[in-house]
Amino acid sequence: MTTSARAAVLETQDGPFELRDIEIEDPRADEVLVRMVATGICATDAHVRAQRMVTPLPVVLGHEGAGVVERVGAAVTTVEPGDHVVLSYHSCGRCKPCMSSHPAYCDNAWAANFGGARLDGSNGLHVAQGAEPHGHFFGQSSFSTHALTHQRNTIKVPRDLPLEVMAPLGCGLQTGAGAVLKALAVPAGASLAVFGVGAVGLAAVMAAGVAGATTVVAVDVDAGRLELARDLGATHTVNPGQVEDLTGALRTIEERGLEYVLDTSGRAENLDAGVGALAHLGQFGFVAFHEGAGAVIDAGRLSVGQSLRGIVQGDAVSSLLINELAQLYRAGRFPIDRLLSFYDFSEINTAFEDAGSGRATKAILRFMSPG
């Protein structure tokens, strides 16, 4: 038995998403079939579309899904039909990082999230004619009216919270908030600069307020986003295009330097400026530098106890952090809705254009209302 669905399929590098009818296999013992309500668009989807991150084509992307459980496999114990869920990254559950509560650093993370198949190499997506699209992107492939997920990355959330707002918690917002609250563990009273205040960076700014940081500096070239960062808790803003010396501008705010710096931009020059602004024992975290980006630093500049840390998915255990952030949203302390722009699923190509140009901070595709 299969489920009929409508999916946005990426056929070629940098090509448009094309809506196609697909068939999705019934859930295996540890899988879940989810009827999608909404899904976010993330920079990682755009990177794969451009094949800067290689996933086999054609493929159904999407990895910030939210929806309602329709069917579960025989071994699934964490969710049941009718539950509202947010979908997050996938992991194997068997390797040392997974077993030590760091599944974001799973030894099999690439295959689980970018391989275009289940970990055993099979694919649960089929078509009657033409090339069969790869699925299981981040264990979900949520650019589809239905998604076949794994119980490990299917997170039950409260039914009274809007799924279209909860959707981006699965990747981008979890990454920014988790970087501050979990990976860097920024304490109350600390100083933090966030380079790049798109969706990930703004989540970090909001999380810094939750953590009780007293100095929160937003760094970006977009004046509108800097203004939004102020509204969401930044105590200072810096536009690199308006200062001659970015490191100097940051040290004007905190003379002894910043205790924490988080880069979400992936711009190599921010590594140099951020390390220059670090206090003794300061920590520089980054979520977007990729191999070949040219982000290189002289180790001697870290000689007074500073450290660099690469961060994936905020080092979050999704089942815990997503619900923490959901409760903070309910309490008005993590206003996700301030970041969101909504599009019908059929407008996916327009949504990608708006996200890429900066017209949308976080684009959300909507399918239907929960039932």
C-alpha positions in Angstrom: 0.0 0.0 0.0 1.2 3.5 -0.8 0.0 7.1 -0.2 -0.5 9.5 -3.1 1.2 12.9 -2.6 2.1 16.0 -4.5 5.8 17.0 -4.2 8.1 19.8 -5.3 10.9 17.9 -7.2 14.2 19.5 -8.0 15.3 17.9 -11.3 18.5 19.8 -12.1 21.1 22.0 -10.4 19.8 25.5 -10.0 16.6 24.5 -11.7 13.0 25.3 -10.7 11.0 23.1 -8.3 8.4 21.1 -10.3 5.2 19.8 -8.8 4.8 16.1 -9.4 2.6 13.3 -8.3 4.4 10.7 -6.2 3.6 7.6 -4.2 5.0 7.1 -0.7 5.5 3.7 0.8 3.7 2.8 4.0 5.8 3.4 7.1 8.3 0.7 8.1 8.3 -0.4 11.7 10.3 2.6 12.9 8.8 5.2 10.5 5.9 7.7 10.5 3.7 9.1 7.8 3.0 12.8 8.3 0.5 14.9 6.5 2.2 18.2 6.1 0.8 21.5 7.3 3.8 23.7 6.7 7.5 23.7 6.0 10.2 26.3 6.2 12.8 27.1 3.6 16.3 27.0 4.9 19.7 28.0 3.4 20.7 24.4 3.3 17.9 23.7 0.8 19.3 26.5 -1.4 22.8 25.1 -1.0 21.7 21.7 -2.2 19.7 23.3 -5.1 23.0 24.9 -6.2 24.8 21.6 -5.5 27.2 23.4 -3.2 26.2 20.5 -0.9 25.8 17.4 -3.0 22.6 15.4 -2.8 21.7 13.2 -5.7 19.2 14.6 -8.2 16.3 14.5 -8.8 15.3 15.0 -5.2 12.5 16.1 -2.9 14.1 18.6 -0.5 12.6 20.2 2.6 13.7 19.7 6.2 11.7 22.1 8.4 8.4 20.3 8.3 5.5 20.4 10.6 2.3 18.4 10.3 -0.1 15.8 11.7 0.7 12.1 12.1 -1.4 9.9 9.9 0.1 6.4 10.3 3.0 4.9 12.4 5.0 1.8 12.1 4.6 -1.1 14.5 7.6 -0.2 16.6 6.9 3.5 17.0 6.2 4.5 20.6 6.9 8.3 20.6 4.0 9.5 18.5 0.5 8.2 17.3 -2.0 9.2 14.7 -3.4 12.7 15.3 -0.4 14.0 17.0 1.0 17.4 15.9 4.7 17.1 15.1 7.7 19.1 14.1 10.3 17.4 11.9 14.0 17.8 12.5 17.4 16.4 11.4 18.0 12.6 11.3 20.6 10.5 13.0 21.5 6.9 13.2 20.9 6.4 16.9 23.7 3.8 17.2 27.1 5.6 17.0 29.0 7.1 19.9 27.8 10.7 19.4 24.2 9.6 19.2 24.5 7.4 22.3 26.1 10.3 24.2 23.3 12.8 23.6 25.1 14.6 20.7 23.1 13.3 17.7 23.8 16.4 15.6 27.4 15.0 15.3 26.2 11.5 14.3 29.0 9.5 12.6 26.4 8.8 9.8 25.0 12.3 9.6 25.8 12.8 5.9 24.1 9.6 4.8 21.2 10.1 7.1 20.5 13.7 6.0 22.0 14.2 2.5 22.1 10.7 1.0 18.7 10.8 -0.7 17.8 7.4 0.8 17.2 5.5 4.0 20.4 4.5 5.8 20.0 1.0 4.2 20.1 2.6 0.8 16.4 2.1 -0.1 14.0 4.9 -1.2 10.4 5.2 -0.1 9.4 7.6 -2.9 8.1 6.4 -6.3 6.6 7.7 -9.5 4.6 6.0 -12.2 6.7 7.5 -15.0 10.1 9.3 -15.4 13.1 9.4 -13.1 12.3 8.4 -9.5 13.1 11.3 -7.1 15.4 10.7 -4.2 13.7 11.2 -0.8 14.5 11.0 2.9 16.3 14.4 2.9 17.0 15.0 6.5 14.8 12.0 7.2 11.7 13.8 5.9 11.7 15.5 2.4 9.0 17.8 3.5 8.5 19.7 0.2 5.5 17.4 -0.2 2.0 17.1 0.9 3.0 14.0 2.9 6.4 13.0 4.4 7.8 9.6 5.4 9.8 10.3 8.6 11.7 8.3 11.2 10.5 8.3 14.9 13.9 9.7 15.8 13.3 13.0 14.0 9.5 13.3 14.5 8.9 15.5 17.6 5.5 15.8 19.2 4.5 19.3 20.1 1.5 20.8 21.9 -1.7 20.8 19.8 -2.6 24.4 20.7 0.4 26.0 19.1 0.2 26.8 15.3 2.2 24.3 13.3 3.0 27.0 10.6 4.9 28.9 13.3 6.5 25.8 14.8 7.9 24.5 11.5 11.2 26.4 11.4 12.1 25.1 14.9 13.2 21.9 13.2 16.5 23.4 11.8 17.2 27.1 11.4 15.8 28.4 14.7 17.0 25.3 16.6 20.5 26.0 15.2 20.6 29.6 16.3 19.0 29.1 19.7 20.8 25.9 20.4 24.2 27.5 19.6 23.6 30.0 22.4 21.7 27.9 24.9 23.4 24.5 24.4 26.6 24.5 22.4 28.1 27.8 23.8 26.0 27.7 27.0 26.0 31.5 27.2 25.4 32.4 30.9 23.5 35.2 32.5 25.5 38.5 32.5 27.7 37.5 29.5 28.5 39.4 26.4 27.8 38.0 22.9 28.0 39.2 19.3 26.0 37.6 16.5 27.4 38.0 13.0 24.6 37.7 10.5 21.0 38.3 11.7 19.0 36.3 9.3 16.6 33.7 10.8 19.5 31.7 12.5 21.1 34.8 13.9 17.8 36.3 15.1 17.1 33.1 16.8 20.4 33.4 18.5 19.6 37.0 19.6 16.3 35.9 21.1 18.0 33.0 22.8 20.6 35.4 24.3 17.8 37.3 26.0 16.4 34.0 27.4 19.9 33.2 28.7 20.2 36.6 30.4 23.1 37.9 28.4 23.5 41.6 29.2 25.4 42.7 26.1 24.0 41.4 22.8 25.5 42.9 19.6 23.9 42.2 16.2 26.2 42.6 13.2 24.8 42.8 9.7 24.8 45.0 6.6 21.0 45.0 6.3 19.6 47.9 8.2 16.1 46.4 8.4 17.4 43.3 10.0 19.4 45.2 12.5 16.3 47.1 13.5 14.4 43.8 13.9 17.3 42.5 16.0 17.0 45.5 18.3 13.3 44.8 18.7 14.1 41.2 19.5 16.6 42.0 22.2 19.9 43.2 20.8 21.4 45.9 23.0 23.8 47.1 20.2 24.0 46.9 16.4 26.9 47.3 14.1 26.8 47.6 10.3 30.2 46.6 8.9 29.6 48.7 5.9 29.5 51.8 8.0 32.7 51.3 10.1 36.3 51.2 9.0 37.4 48.7 11.7 34.8 46.1 12.7 37.0 44.7 15.5 37.5 48.2 16.9 33.8 48.9 16.7 33.1 45.8 18.8 35.8 46.6 21.3 34.3 50.1 21.7 31.1 48.3 23.0 33.1 45.9 25.2 36.6 47.2 25.9 38.0 43.9 27.3 36.4 42.1 24.4 33.4 39.9 23.9 33.1 36.6 25.8 31.2 34.9 23.0 30.9 35.4 19.3 28.6 33.4 17.0 29.0 33.6 13.2 25.9 32.6 11.2 27.0 34.3 8.0 29.8 32.1 6.7 31.8 35.1 5.6 35.5 34.5 6.0 36.2 38.1 7.1 34.0 37.7 10.1 36.4 35.0 11.5 39.2 37.5 11.6 37.1 40.3 13.0 35.4 38.1 15.6 38.6 36.6 16.9 40.0 40.0 17.1 37.1 41.1 19.3 37.3 38.1 21.7 38.1 38.6 25.4 40.6 36.3 27.1 39.0 32.8 27.4 36.4 33.9 24.8 34.6 31.4 22.6 33.9 31.8 18.8 31.2 29.5 17.5 30.3 29.1 13.9 27.5 27.4 12.0 28.1 28.2 8.4 31.7 28.0 7.4 32.3 25.3 4.8 35.5 23.7 3.6 37.0 25.9 1.0 35.4 29.1 2.4 38.9 30.5 3.1 38.1 31.1 6.8 41.6 30.7 8.2 43.1 32.1 11.5 46.6 32.1 12.9 46.5 29.8 16.0 48.7 32.3 17.8 45.8 34.7 18.0 44.0 32.2 20.3 46.9 32.1 22.8 45.0 33.5 25.9 42.5 30.7 26.2 40.2 31.5 23.4 38.6 28.7 21.3 36.9 28.1 18.1 33.9 25.7 17.8 32.0 24.4 14.8 28.4 23.9 15.7 25.8 21.7 14.0 22.1 22.0 14.7 22.9 23.9 17.9 24.2 20.6 19.4 20.5 20.1 20.2 18.6 17.0 21.2 15.6 18.0 19.1 13.0 16.3 21.2 14.0 18.5 24.1 15.0 21.8 22.6 12.1 22.1 20.2 9.7 21.8 23.0 11.6 24.2 25.2 11.5 26.8 22.4 7.8 26.0 21.8 7.1 26.8 25.5 9.2 30.0 25.3 7.1 31.0 22.2 3.9 30.4 24.2 5.3 32.6 27.0 6.1 35.4 24.6 9.9 35.1 25.1 10.8 33.6 21.7 8.5 35.4 19.2 9.1 33.2 16.1 6.2 34.8 14.3 8.1 38.1 13.9 10.5 36.4 11.4 8.0 34.6 9.2 6.6 35.2 5.7 4.0 32.8 4.4 3.5 31.3 0.9 1.2 28.7 -0.6 3.0 25.4 -1.4 2.5 26.1 -5.1 4.5 29.4 -4.7 7.7 27.5 -3.7 9.8 29.1 -6.5 8.7 32.6 -5.5 9.4 31.8 -1.9 13.0 30.7 -2.7 13.5 33.9 -4.7 12.3 36.0 -1.8 14.4 34.1 0.7 17.5 34.4 -1.5 17.1 38.1 -2.0 16.5 38.8 1.7 12.9 39.9 1.1 11.8 37.1 3.4 13.7 36.4 6.6 12.2 33.0 7.0 9.9 31.8 4.2 7.2 29.2 5.2 5.2 27.1 2.8 1.7 26.2 3.9 -0.2 23.2 2.7 -3.5 23.0 4.6 -4.9 23.5 8.1 -4.4 20.8 10.7 -7.3 18.4 11.3 
